[in-house]
Amino acid sequence: MAKKIIVIGAGPGGLAAAMNLASQGYQVDVYEKQPYVGGRNASIELDGFTFDMGPTFLSMIHIAEEIFASAGRNLHDYMDMIELEEMYELIFDDQSLKMTKNPEKMVERLEEFSPGDGKGYNRFMNDTRRKMAALTPILQSKMDRFSHYLSWKVIKALPQLTVTKSLYDVLSQYFKDERVKYAFTFQSKYLGMSPWECPGAFSILSFMEHEYGIFHPRGGVNQLSKAMAAVLKEHGGTIHLGKGVKKLLLQGKDVKGVILEDGTTAAADEVVINGDFAHVMSNLVEPGTLKKFSKEKLEKKKYSCSTFMIYLGLDKKYDLPHHTIVFSEDYKRNVEEITKTLKLSGDPSIYIQNAAATDDTLAPEGKSALYILAPVPNNFSNIDWEQHQEEFRELVFETIERKTQFKNLKNHIETEKIITPKNWEEDILVYKGATFNLGHQLTQMMVLRPHNKFEELNNCWLVGGGTHPGSGLPTILESARITTNAILNETSHAVPIKSEKKLGNAL
């Protein structure tokens, strides 16, 4: 009889694990509290407009291709991928810089923007290519014992971890212009961290975009979760939407299944947790059950920043880039307000996705769906968002009006939705509204991050941004691959889910 596996949460990590386990013959049931699949990778549909809730582009698509191939499917049969050679426009106070996948054009633009930094780009790409090769095996393997640090792949990678340098320090070795340094370090925001605190190893983040490109799936990045849900069902798996889990069903330290919010129970041989890690461990187990990750100890961990989201359905189109990033006048101060002093900035940095520039499926003809994100402190800040939501919204609109060509936005709004850190925590069950999960400080990485095979409970597994190797969609898919392989190794003789490429199957 096939072993039964329950997956808590229909986010991308849970769906990736579920579809691959189902493809190997396991009986898989996914329980999702929300009425939709995707978690933070879901779609938001408002009055004929479609938005991605969270991630707005895909990088390292070969990881998704491999995940689908291991389930006997071709990713491109489910998703229409559009590569953006013009990746994004960066707007500074006095100038803008358009980042491109084309290396020759990128060098030319950097030389024009800051003479000498074009050569730095080539050095950065060549050096980081070697770093990527060294780090990839770590990011594809489970790291749940300190003895793993003694393996050859880790020893070989140690010099590339640049443990004594921040991401900003590393990029300062290649570029002299502060704005160019920001252009290659702002990706630390994908982890919800400051480039002045983010470990130097994460220089691979910007490298991956320039090396492998960024893609927009027609219909939005939410299509990834919907495609995995479809494959799961094709393999006989079941997704129970609107069926939240109240507690883990425990017998001592053994997880025997789940207790649902309606009071019924569901038994399982193994349980895979894809819910937000700190939220789950604070709410789905009884106090006193956990020691290493007790509620009190979780409160002392370091967490990512949060985000203030505005989704706008507009009655016009803007002939402007697909992705735009507006930098604060004092970017370092802005980052410190978000991550250290936990204050609402008077001069926020803002990301704008204008997907209608590429994809005509997201809005009615002649209209557009605009996605606006401003990084803000998480809820350890105790900011009263009911009091400050409207004034911060006004500040975001004023900043966009002043610094970009997205003019008169408010005059063209047909529909609007806002998600604050308070909403992230209360409605979407993200611990402290920390949108990018546990921080990626060295004290919370690899063996020091919650293990894929959860160390405090038996028959319990983790996928998602709260486990190894960390946050970010491709990385979350890697977590699912690591966890799935471990389950296969322990419970069957099925063929492990392999990576086909030697480079880059990480973050």
ZIFENWO-V524666 format. One record per run of one state. SS is the DSSP state (H for helix, E for strand, C for the rest). FROM is the first residue (numbers start at 1). LEN is the number of residues. Records with the same first field share a line. If there is no record, write none. Layout:
BEGIN
SS: FROM-LEN, FROM-LEN
END
This chain:
BEGIN
C: 1-3, 9-2, 24-3, 33-5, 42-1, 47-2, 53-5, 60-1, 71-4, 78-3, 84-2, 92-4, 101-2, 114-3, 140-6, 151-1, 162-4, 172-6, 184-2, 192-7, 213-1, 218-4, 235-3, 242-3, 252-2, 261-4, 268-2, 274-3, 284-11, 299-4, 304-2, 315-8, 327-4, 340-10, 358-10, 377-2, 382-3, 404-5, 420-1, 427-4, 434-4, 439-3, 445-1, 449-1, 451-2, 454-4, 459-1, 463-4, 468-5, 492-16
E: 4-5, 11-1, 27-6, 38-1, 43-4, 49-4, 58-2, 81-3, 86-6, 96-5, 166-1, 199-1, 214-4, 238-4, 245-7, 254-7, 265-3, 270-4, 303-1, 306-9, 323-4, 350-5, 368-9, 413-7, 438-1, 450-1, 453-1, 458-1, 460-3, 467-1
H: 12-12, 39-3, 61-10, 75-3, 103-11, 117-23, 146-5, 152-10, 167-5, 178-6, 186-6, 200-13, 222-13, 277-7, 295-4, 331-9, 355-3, 379-3, 385-19, 409-4, 421-6, 431-3, 442-3, 446-3, 473-19
END
